[in-house]
């Protein structure tokens, strides 16, 4: 009995239980998103049978689905809008109210509606929030202290990220580097337990393979590594600009107080649906596009088009404030910019022998670092998702330069800004109630 009551057993068992829950729920979430993407593409293909009026179909689908996703948030759980990362971080640090049980349901179904309709959002935001929310079930029975419940909550959030990207180490490092900014033996134990269990469940269902298939890329002499430094500098500036656009659109929507948020989401969903009519591959989470970039399927013109369109559609989709994250769109944006630079260097300086695919892999972690300011998480995610650990030096150097550039530009990490905005909104709402 003394063993069962020990803190190490309680935290371990609660974290394993949380990992089991988010492993099952997160896997179902990923599977349903795949089905939703396939259904959306089939609808668009079917609508093209009527070239003059068919465009109304994807517009209507986007309008209704995005509006319904936002309505679920407004009606049932206002804290479930947007990415869950900043809220889980604020709750862990005692800066926001505790999570509610209803978050998981709204995040799950709202996320499927939002991303399934074509909004350029990431699955990791909902799975992080769902993982943290599901920890409440395990903590209620298995832990006795608030501090231990916070540890299990953080472990559940990390497991949610691990399931989203099939990256157990990246999900674990995310907890220490971004979520908690602390490192303790208890947190390490809980995080590893939850992430291991969650990814084990996910791989039983989806299989054990990398999220992106990347062929072996050519390695370069050390003195030829300067293009990755250039890539880091450019993506540092791109990341700062991307963050400012995300926040700028959210603030612009805040000023439209006379327009209900459900109607705003409907309008955004309709515009994304219209884009789906013309370029169905450009909407949604973007995994297929990312795979195409990493496979070297696109030339300079196509890469430039992908980068420009996704640079704006990502913040535009996030402004709908439906459930959905920022990570996955960043992966595509970083990969397309990296490949674009690699293709340009290959064209103008062929003697370098630079690999656009290598630049794309490095771009994934580098833009993530510039926007989130969590380089270790970004690097490990890139390696776990692509299997290209041979690029580790390029990943490190480019991420370092990106951090320096974006810091010099005065760009705050995106989740810090989002968290402050969330806390300010909550304070305003509490004041209005009084």
N, C-alpha and C positions, 0 to 999 in steps of 0.2 A: 504493500500500500504506500509505503514511503517513497518507493521508486516511481510509482504512478503519479504521485503528487510533486515530484521534483520539477523544477523549472525547466530543465533541459528537455525532459520528456514532454511536458505540456506544450512548449514552443514547437518542438519537432513534430509532434503529432498534429497540432493545429495547422502548422504550415503544410504538412503532407496532405491533410484533408482539404485545405484551400487549394493546393496544387491540383488535387484530383478534381475538384469542382471546376476550376477555371480551365483545366485541360479538356474536360468534356464540353463545357459551354463554349470555350474559345474555338475548339475544333468544329463544333456545329456552326458557329458564326462564320468561320472561314469557308466551310462547305456551302452554306446558304448564299454567301456573297458570290461564290463562283457560279452557282445556279442563277442568281439574279443577273449577273453580267451576261451570261449566255442568253437568258430570256430577253434582256434589253436589246442585245444584238439581233436576235431573231425578230423582235418587233420592228426594229428599224429596217431590217431587210424586207420584211413583209410589207411595210409601209411604202417602200420604193416601187411597189407595183402601181402606185398612183402618184406619178412624178409631180403633179401640180398641187395636189391637196394632201399627199401623204405626210408632208412635214408636220402637219397638225398632230399626228399621232405621237411622235416622240416629245413634242412640246407639251402635249396634254399629260403624258406619262410623267415627265419631269416636274411639271407644275403640281400635279396631285400628290405625287410621292414625296416631294420636298416639303410641301405644305403639311401633309400628314405627319411627317417626321418631326417637324417643328411643333405641330399641335400636340403631339404626345409629350414633348418636353414641357410646353406651357401648361398643359392640362394636368399632368400627373407628377412630373419631377423636374422643376426648373433648373436644378443643379446638373442635369444630364446633358445640357447643351454643349456644343463644341468638343474640344479635347478634354479628356479627364485628367491629364497629367498634372496641370497646374492645381486642380482642386485636391487631388490626392496628396500632392506635395504640401499644400497649405494645411490640410487636415493633419498630416503627420507632424508638422511643426507647430500645431496649435493655433494657427492663424485663421482657421475657418471652422464652421460647425461640423460635427461628425457626419459621416456618410449615412445615407438612408438606404433601406432595403430596396425601395422601388427603383433605384438607379440602374440596377442590373437589367431589369425588364425593358425599361425605356431605352437604354443604350443598345440593347440587343436588337429589338425590333425597329427602333428609330434609325439605327446605323444601317440595317439592311435596306430600309426604305430609301435613306439618303444616298448611300453609295450605290445601291442597285439602280437608282434613277439616273446615275451618271455623274453626280457631284464628285469632284476631284478631292476626295478625302481619304484618310488612312484608317485601316482597320485596327491599328494599334491603340488609338485613343480610346475607343470603346473597350477593348480587351483589358487595358490597364485599369480603367475605371471599374469594369465588371469584376476583375480579379480582386481589387481592393474591397469592393462591396461584398463579394461572396465570403471574404474573410470574416465578416461579422457573424456568419452562421457558425463557423468553426470556433471563433473566439468566445462566443456566448457559452459554449459548453465546456471548452477545454482550457481556457486561461482565466486567471483570477485577477491580474493586475492590468491597469490601463496601459502601462508601458509595454507589457507583453502583447496586448491587443494591437498596439501601434506597430510593433515589430511584425506581427503576422499580417497586418494590413499592407505594409510595405512589401513583404514577401509575396503577397498575392498580386500586387501591382507589377512587380518584376516578372512574376510568372506569366502575367497577361501579355507583357511585351515579348517574352520568350516564345509563347505560343503563336503570337502574331507573325513572327519572323523566323520561326524554327531556330532560335538563337538562345540557348540556355545560358551561355556565358554572358552574352550581351545583355540579356534581361537582368542577370544578377548584377553586373557592373553598373547598369542603369540605376539600380536602387541606391548604390553608394555614391555615385558621381553626381547624379541629377536629383533624385528624389529626396534623399535624406542628408546628403553632404556629410555623413558620418560613417564611421566604420567600427563596429563592435563585433565581438565573437557571437553574441546572441543574434544580431541582425544577419551576420554571415550564415549562421546555421539555419535560420528560418528561410532566408532567401534561396540558398542552395537546395533545401528540401522541397520548397514549393516549385521552383523552376525545373528541377529534375523530374518531379512527378508529373507536372503539367506537360512538358515536352514529351515525356515517355508515352503519355496517353495520346497526344497528338500524333506521334509517329506510328503508333499502333494502327491508327485510322488512315492517315494520309501518306504513310511511308517515310522512310529515312533517306532523304535526299536534300540537296541544296535547293533553296528557293529559286536561285538563278543558275543556269548552266553556263559556265564560262570556260572556253577553251584555254589551253596553256598559252600564256602570252610571253613575248620575248623579253628577256631581261637585258638591262643596259649596263654599260660601264658606269662606275660611280660618277665620273666627271660629266656623263651625259644625263644626269638626273635633274639638271636645272629646269627642264620643262615642267616638272612636278612642283617646283617652287613657284614658277609663274602661275601654274594652275591654282595653287593655294592662294596666291595674292589676288587673282581675279575672282575666285569664288568667295574670298573674304568680303570683297566689295559687293558681289552679287547677293550674298547672304544678308548683309546689312540692308540692302535695298529691299530684299524680299520681306524681311521682318517689318520694315517700315510700311510696306504696302498692306500686309496683313492687318497691322494695327490701324493704319489709316482708314481702311475700308470698314473695320468694326466701329471706329469712332464716327465715321460718316453715317453709318446706319443708326448709331445711337442718337444722332440729331434728328432722325426722321421719326420723332415721337408720335406723330399723328397717324403713322402707318403701322398697323399691327405687325408684329414680327412674323406671324404666319403668312401674311400677304407678301412680305419681303422675301421670305423663303420660297414662296410660290413663284415670284417673278424670277428669282435666281435659278430655280429649277427649270423654269420654262426656257430661259436663255441657254442653259446647258443642254436641254433637250433639243433645241434648235441646232446647236453645234453637233450633237450626235447625229442629226440628219445628214449633215455634210461630211463629218469626219468621225464616225462612231468609235474609232480606235483612240481618239484623243480624250475621251471622257472616262470617268470612273477612276479607280485607284491607280491604274497605270502599270500594273505588273507585266502585262503582255508587251507594252511599249518598252519597259525597262529591259525585258529579256531580249527584245529585238535590238536595242542599242548595244547590249553586252555581247550579242552574237555578231555584231558588225554588219547588220543588214541595211544600215542607212548611210547615205552620203552626206556631204556638206549641207546641201539645201534642205533635205529632210530633217536633219538634226537641228538646223537653225529654226525651222518651223515648229518642231516639237518643243524646243526650249522656249521660244517666245510665247506660244499658245499656253503651255503649261505654267509658265511664269505668272500669267495673269489669271488663268482659270482656277488655280489652287486657292489664292486669297479670295477670289470672288465666291468660290464655293464655301469657304470657311465662314464668310460673312453671313451665310444663311443661318448660322448658329444651330444647326442640326447636329446630332451625334456624329462625330467623325474626327479623325486626328490629322496631324500635320506631317508625321514622319514619312509615310509612303510617298506622298507627292514630292517631298524633298529628295528621296532616293532617285526618282526619275529625273528630276531637274538637275541634280548633280551629275548623274550618269550622262545625260544628253549634252551638258555643257563640257564635261571632260572629253567625251568622244568628239565633240565639235572642235575643241582645241587640238586634239590629237590628229584629226583629219586635216586641219589647216596646216599643222606643222609637217605632216607627211607630204602635203602638196607643195609647200613652199621650201621646206628643208628636208628633202627625202634622205639626205645623207645621215640624218640623225637616227633613222630606223625606229622612230617612236611608234608605239602601238596605241591606236585609238581605243582599243579594248582596255588596255592597262590604264589609260587616262580616265576611262569611264568608271572603272572600279574605284580608282582613287577619288574621283569626283563624288561618288556616293558618300564616302565618309567625310570629305572635306566640306561640302555644303552643309551637312548635318552639324559639323563642328562649328561652322560660321554662324549658323542660326541658333543652335541650342547651347553651344559652348560646353559640350560634353565630348571631348575628343576620343577618350578611351572607349566610350560606348559606341561612338560612330565607327571607329576603326574595327572593333570586334564584330559589330553587326555586319560590316562590309565583308570581313573575312569569313564569318560563319554563313553568310548568305550566298557567297560566291565560291568559297573554297580557295581563294587566291591569297594564301598566307605568304607567298613568295614576294608579294608587293608591300610587305610591311614597312620597309624603310621609306618607300615613296609615300605610303599612307601617313606615316608619322611626320615626315618633313612638310608635306602639303598641309596637313592639319595644323601644324605649328604656325606656318606662315598665315593661314587663314585666321587663326585666333588673334595673331598680332594685328593684322590689317583691320579686322572687324572691331577690335577693341580700340584701335587708334581712331576709327571712324565714329566712335561713341555709340555704337549699336549695343543695346542691352540684350541679353539672352531672351529669346522669344517667350519662354515660359515664365520668366520673371515679370515681363511686361503684362502677360496675360493674367498672371496671378494677382498683380497689383490692381489691374482693372476689375477683376472678379471681386476682390475684397472691397474696393470702392463702391461697386454696385450693391454689394450686400449691405454695406453701411448705409447707403442711401435708402434702400428698401426698409431697413430696420428703423431709420429715422422717420420715414413716411408713416410707418405703422404707429409710432408713438405720437 
